[in-house]
Amino acid sequence: MLYTNLEHIETADEFSKVISKNENVVVICGRMGPLCIPVYRAIEELGEEYRQIKFFDMEYDNPEFYFFHERPEVKNLEEIPFTTFYNGGEAVKSVGGLQTKAQLKKFLNEILPVNTIA
């Protein structure tokens, strides 16, 4: 279990439902490590600012998520956490490793439809 204030995705089935039932989603897949914790904090803060976007976390080491490691949007990322932005059920951007709140906000503003930006 990840100790964040984000909503947790705990199964592959939950992941599929989250992506298909929500228009704008950000999923961060990682561990409770030094590169991941600052990203979780930044995402938690952005969740307060971007209420029209659903933010979730997934535990990288959970065997239930090994399917995720092979998905095209994250397969070539070399560092965790994997932060993936989904719009309309499709991955539109994935980044790996340490990202600042400013970087994440920039990605949100670049890739999500203008009418969804806070």
Sequence and secondary structure as in RCSB ss.txt:
>XXXX:A:sequence
MLYTNLEHIETADEFSKVISKNENVVVICGRMGPLCIPVYRAIEELGEEYRQIKFFDMEYDNPEFYFFHERPEVK
NLEEIPFTTFYNGGEAVKSVGGLQTKAQLKKFLNEILPVNTIA
>XXXX:A:secstr
   SSSEE  SHHHHHHHHHH SEEEEEEE SSTTTHHHHHHHHHHHHH TTSEEEEEETT GGGHHHHTSTTTT
T  SS EEEEEETTEEEEEEES   HHHHHHHHHHHS GGG  
